[in-house]
């Protein structure tokens, strides 16, 4: 099963964020809750955790890109596939 990594909304005024850095690369194994990527929103840096355990199949939003809240950032494929 594919698990989508999406940009959460941390505050009512937050509408977008810049992708700063992915801590893993496509093809890497990730564990649910582990640090996945860093973003900057409203002048604050946040680290997003992996929403599931599996393999990072695809990075959609790359460092330097500004994305809207709830935008697709990446896709994790569960290990049972």
Secondary structure, DSSP 8 states (H G I E B T S, - for coil): -EEEEE----STT--EEEEEEESS-TT-EE-TTSEEEEEEETTEEEEEE-SSSEEEEEE-S-TT-EEETT-EEEEEEETT-
